[in-house]
Amino acid sequence: HQVHLAFSHTMKGQDYNMDLLQKFIDQQATLIDYEPIVDNNGKRKIAFGRFAGIAGAVDSFHIAGKKFAAKKLASSLENVRQTWQYTSIEEIKESFSAIDLTQGEPLQVVIVGTGNVGKGSQEVCQWLGLPEISAEELLSGKRPEGNWYAMVSSRHINRHKNNKAFDMQEFIKQGAESYESTFDQLLGKFDILLQTPYWTVKYPKHLTKERMQANLDKLPLVIGDISCDINGSLECTTQITDIDTPAITYCAKKDETINGVIADGVTVVSIDNLPCELSLDASNHFSNILKNYLPDIMNIDLSQPLEKSGLDPDLAKGVIVYNGKLTANFHYLQTYLDEYNSKVNS
């Protein structure tokens, strides 16, 4: 009975990982996923969010430099490297603070999400020296010329279907049942989008293919989809990219995806293992947190039911499979497994 700790990418029933989940069950193993290990306020306790935010923003600026070049536009980003090509966060900071933003096209950046990932992306904008404008300035049309970044949260880009005031708790509970996206109000006001929030199918989508086709001349040049949801909130994220080939370009007019960066369309960075590009910084941070949990994991009594196994209650929240069976909180995944197995066996 093996015990595995991993970011398994199975919690949303991701079809590309249902075979992995089935294997844990078949082998009567125990799977502890880092993602659902949260404190009483729902804050993740073992997280790479900041590092994903930093690497996602740096990679997006790197690709934006290539996008401006493909469009034959001058850019201050032409020498920005991909995250893994810097030795540390300190080196990125130094390099970015030396960039002269007066060279080339203005940088106008929107960060969606204000959690750890969003704040990591915000740090990179600050290292670049981009001034911040408020979400209200952005929405009202009073945004300045030149370089800036803005952070927007769910309340700025969703509205209640019955014109009621936005309520975050209601939005989390009811999602698209009660709310619809107003993301089109932002289109045409920025060139680079950094998408950072957690998303599932219960929430409204912000860039459907229809919305992109209706706003062809207003679409951003580059999207860093750090949330990395295939065909999710941003339907231009048609596939995962990787560190070696970080970008795809989605042409909404033709509804087709091309590998790499071209002048037309929206170029998307959708790497799902971004912290690997900051391996030293991220590993030190992660291992310093994880080592506090190791004695508890070592002492788990797998001969007992989960609630009597002696596992720390926070860690227990992360157990998706226990001795080959889905735990109570994750029974909903059986539906996705059945769907996957019926496809495989048909």
VOGU-3710 file (C-alpha; in Angstrom, 3 decimals, decimal comma):
1> hqvhlafsht> 0,000/0,000/0,000  2,008/2,947/-1,267  1,401/6,553/-0,191  1,899/9,193/-2,895  2,062/12,973/-2,451  1,557/14,951/-5,654  -0,222/17,693/-7,522  -2,262/15,046/-9,331  -4,430/17,416/-11,451  -7,453/15,139/-10,941
11> mkgqdynmdl> -9,704/17,186/-8,614  -11,725/18,718/-11,440  -12,180/15,332/-13,126  -9,612/16,302/-15,788  -10,168/13,682/-18,489  -6,471/13,557/-19,399  -5,642/12,319/-15,868  -8,480/9,891/-15,136  -6,248/6,983/-16,180  -3,765/8,136/-13,516
21> lqkfidqqat> -6,486/8,295/-10,866  -7,740/4,842/-11,874  -4,213/3,476/-11,449  -4,046/4,696/-7,819  -7,341/2,891/-7,199  -6,299/-0,299/-8,999  -3,065/-0,474/-7,017  -4,906/0,099/-3,713  -2,624/3,072/-3,117  -3,179/6,261/-1,122
31> lidyepivdn> -3,034/9,616/-2,940  -2,543/12,827/-0,964  -2,901/15,868/-3,214  -1,301/19,139/-2,113  -4,037/21,313/-3,612  -6,914/20,613/-1,174  -4,693/20,877/1,939  -6,116/24,122/3,304  -6,544/25,879/6,643  -9,938/26,769/8,131
41> ngkrkiafgr> -10,162/29,854/5,897  -9,642/27,802/2,757  -6,083/29,086/2,250  -3,710/26,512/0,782  -0,957/25,463/3,192  1,512/23,851/0,770  1,496/26,050/-2,289  3,604/27,221/-5,208  1,207/30,020/-6,158  3,641/32,926/-5,924
51> fagiagavds> 6,215/31,079/-8,048  3,634/30,148/-10,695  2,584/33,816/-10,803  6,153/35,052/-11,209  7,158/32,476/-13,842  3,875/32,891/-15,731  4,279/36,669/-15,914  7,967/36,512/-16,930  7,213/33,922/-19,645  4,284/36,035/-20,879
61> fhiagkkfaa> 6,509/39,138/-21,155  9,139/37,023/-22,941  6,506/35,871/-25,450  5,099/39,429/-25,715  8,571/40,545/-26,869  8,364/37,930/-29,636  4,769/38,933/-30,469  5,689/42,611/-30,914  8,619/41,520/-33,117  6,300/39,309/-35,229
71> kklasslenv> 4,060/42,359/-35,710  7,164/44,441/-36,578  6,591/46,734/-33,586  9,383/48,098/-31,385  9,307/46,771/-27,816  11,077/47,200/-24,483  10,659/43,434/-23,956  12,817/42,199/-26,834  15,613/40,978/-24,518  13,397/39,385/-21,852
81> rqtwqytsie> 14,345/35,727/-21,492  12,172/32,819/-20,422  12,087/32,279/-16,644  14,317/29,189/-16,586  17,095/31,164/-18,294  17,566/33,291/-15,164  19,433/31,774/-12,214  17,104/33,129/-9,513  14,284/35,505/-8,656  16,932/38,053/-7,632
91> eikesfsaid> 18,419/37,988/-11,133  14,972/38,471/-12,687  14,363/41,481/-10,406  17,671/43,090/-11,384  17,179/42,422/-15,084  13,601/43,717/-15,132  14,395/46,865/-13,157  16,949/47,800/-15,860  14,384/47,645/-18,707  13,601/51,037/-20,274
101> ltqgeplqvv> 9,819/51,130/-20,721  10,018/54,242/-22,895  11,364/52,098/-25,740  8,689/50,819/-28,079  5,008/50,036/-27,670  3,346/50,835/-24,328  2,737/47,866/-22,044  -0,859/47,691/-20,802  -1,403/44,637/-18,628  -4,471/43,227/-16,869
111> ivgtgnvgkg> -4,043/40,666/-14,083  -7,221/38,711/-13,272  -7,161/37,434/-9,683  -5,770/38,759/-6,421  -4,620/35,521/-4,722  -1,054/34,217/-4,370  -0,696/33,669/-8,123  -2,049/37,125/-8,965  0,243/38,742/-6,402  3,227/36,852/-7,867
121> sqevcqwlgl> 2,382/38,300/-11,293  1,942/41,733/-9,721  5,482/41,551/-8,299  6,861/41,117/-11,822  4,904/44,168/-13,055  6,357/46,147/-10,159  9,933/44,998/-10,965  9,336/46,286/-14,501  8,330/49,632/-13,058  4,790/49,539/-14,467
131> peisaeells> 2,520/52,012/-12,624  -0,678/50,488/-11,199  -4,119/51,808/-12,105  -7,314/50,747/-10,347  -9,896/48,372/-11,770  -12,363/51,275/-11,560  -10,135/53,493/-13,758  -9,828/50,661/-16,264  -13,587/49,999/-16,401  -14,604/53,665/-16,503
141> gkrpegnwya> -12,494/54,334/-19,584  -10,269/56,809/-17,709  -7,204/54,659/-18,132  -4,024/56,602/-18,925  -1,950/56,422/-22,084  1,422/54,711/-21,835  2,504/51,890/-19,535  0,374/50,491/-16,692  -1,041/47,370/-15,097  -4,380/46,772/-13,367
151> mvssrhinrh> -5,616/43,972/-11,109  -9,231/42,901/-11,410  -11,137/40,375/-9,338  -14,357/38,413/-9,915  -16,553/41,340/-8,822  -15,226/43,503/-11,663  -15,867/41,036/-14,500  -19,099/39,267/-13,522  -22,599/40,589/-12,890  -25,675/39,143/-11,223
161> knnkafdmqe> -28,249/38,016/-13,760  -30,998/39,750/-11,740  -29,016/43,016/-11,422  -28,391/42,403/-7,712  -25,158/43,588/-6,082  -22,165/41,266/-6,494  -21,761/38,950/-3,489  -18,524/36,945/-3,396  -19,901/34,134/-1,226  -22,946/33,779/-3,460
171> fikqgaesye> -20,695/33,851/-6,546  -18,517/31,038/-5,135  -21,597/28,943/-4,287  -23,763/29,588/-7,353  -21,338/30,546/-10,122  -22,916/30,673/-13,583  -26,383/29,842/-12,191  -26,665/33,408/-10,903  -23,811/35,303/-12,564  -22,642/36,058/-16,104
181> stfdqllgkf> -19,336/37,365/-17,402  -18,908/41,038/-18,353  -15,339/40,518/-19,527  -16,126/42,037/-22,933  -16,212/45,462/-21,203  -12,440/45,152/-20,766  -11,627/44,067/-24,303  -9,752/46,631/-26,372  -8,326/48,308/-23,269  -5,157/46,212/-22,800
191> dillqtpywt> -2,670/44,061/-24,721  -1,422/41,487/-22,211  -3,686/39,388/-19,968  -2,401/37,369/-16,998  -5,121/34,930/-15,900  -4,557/33,571/-12,376  -7,753/32,496/-10,517  -9,026/29,015/-9,763  -11,772/28,098/-12,250  -14,173/25,192/-12,739
201> vkypkhltke> -17,077/24,606/-15,125  -19,551/25,998/-12,562  -18,204/29,536/-13,131  -18,868/31,814/-16,109  -16,384/31,764/-18,996  -14,740/35,084/-19,859  -13,512/34,474/-23,399  -15,739/32,054/-25,262  -15,048/31,520/-28,967  -18,243/33,486/-29,749
211> rmqanldklp> -17,110/36,439/-27,623  -13,686/36,417/-29,291  -15,244/36,299/-32,771  -17,498/39,235/-31,854  -14,484/41,270/-30,696  -11,788/40,316/-33,219  -10,210/43,783/-33,313  -10,187/44,142/-29,501  -8,482/40,912/-28,412  -5,251/41,029/-26,391
221> lvigdiscdi> -2,001/40,188/-28,176  -0,758/37,811/-25,473  -2,495/35,801/-22,753  -0,593/34,137/-19,942  -3,154/31,539/-18,814  -1,458/30,688/-15,534  -4,643/28,936/-14,333  -4,145/26,661/-17,315  -7,665/25,361/-17,958  -7,999/23,713/-21,376
231> ngslecttqi> -11,153/25,044/-23,067  -11,935/26,691/-19,737  -12,615/30,308/-18,839  -10,502/31,310/-21,858  -11,427/29,062/-24,781  -8,313/30,172/-26,691  -6,407/27,867/-24,295  -6,922/24,864/-26,547  -3,956/22,882/-25,206  -1,281/22,819/-22,519
241> tdidtpaity> 2,069/24,227/-23,634  5,396/23,283/-22,088  8,614/24,940/-21,028  10,394/23,977/-24,282  7,539/25,190/-26,501  5,806/27,796/-24,326  3,311/29,357/-26,758  0,466/28,640/-29,132  -1,475/31,183/-31,181  -5,258/30,995/-31,432
251> cakkdeting> -6,832/32,607/-34,500  -10,438/33,287/-33,501  -11,470/34,251/-37,038  -10,656/30,748/-38,347  -11,091/28,937/-34,986  -7,672/27,328/-35,333  -4,576/26,957/-33,187  -1,027/27,249/-34,518  2,114/26,316/-32,576  4,424/29,198/-31,703
261> viadgvtvvs> 4,141/32,969/-32,123  2,742/34,586/-35,271  1,626/38,165/-35,935  -2,103/37,369/-36,151  -4,361/35,997/-33,410  -3,966/35,711/-29,645  -0,721/34,106/-28,490  -1,280/31,977/-25,372  1,196/30,720/-22,775  -0,427/27,813/-20,886
271> idnlpcelsl> 2,366/25,955/-19,074  1,061/23,782/-16,222  4,348/23,270/-14,326  5,582/26,863/-14,148  7,288/26,632/-10,712  9,761/24,147/-12,273  11,287/27,142/-14,043  12,183/28,586/-10,623  13,356/25,236/-9,343  15,815/26,468/-6,687
281> dasnhfsnil> 13,623/29,190/-5,150  10,432/27,124/-5,368  12,004/23,924/-4,013  13,515/25,704/-0,998  10,169/27,324/-0,186  8,164/24,141/-0,709  10,483/21,809/1,209  10,620/24,190/4,186  6,827/23,853/4,523  6,617/20,159/3,664
291> knylpdimni> 9,222/18,981/6,172  6,882/19,958/9,034  4,334/17,411/7,751  6,725/14,518/7,085  6,695/12,972/10,600  2,902/12,879/10,448  2,918/11,211/7,011  5,528/8,680/8,154  3,339/7,675/11,108  0,086/7,144/9,169
301> dlsqpleksg> -1,613/3,872/10,181  -3,010/2,497/6,917  -4,625/-0,451/8,720  -7,215/1,963/10,180  -9,987/3,959/8,464  -8,784/7,416/7,377  -10,370/9,244/10,329  -8,526/6,938/12,766  -5,248/6,783/10,813  -3,622/9,517/12,910
311> ldpdlakgvi> -3,197/11,803/9,897  -3,183/15,556/10,606  -6,717/16,912/9,852  -5,390/19,421/7,297  -3,481/16,664/5,483  -6,543/14,419/5,627  -8,406/17,018/3,503  -5,932/16,274/0,727  -6,493/12,495/0,642  -8,275/11,772/-2,640
321> vyngkltanf> -7,745/7,991/-2,623  -7,238/5,972/0,588  -6,187/2,334/0,271  -7,598/2,194/-3,262  -10,964/3,891/-2,554  -12,115/7,446/-3,229  -12,609/9,302/0,057  -15,969/10,856/0,976  -15,032/14,379/-0,198  -13,978/13,055/-3,586
331> hylqtyldey> -16,754/10,542/-4,351  -17,909/12,925/-7,094  -14,866/11,842/-9,141  -16,470/8,409/-9,657  -18,697/9,941/-12,351  -15,624/11,118/-14,287  -13,914/7,743/-13,788  -16,994/5,870/-15,071  -17,079/8,119/-18,140  -13,361/7,541/-18,762
341> nskvns> -13,630/3,747/-18,278  -16,642/3,461/-20,570  -14,662/5,242/-23,339  -11,634/2,989/-22,835  -13,716/-0,181/-22,824  -15,978/0,718/-25,750
//
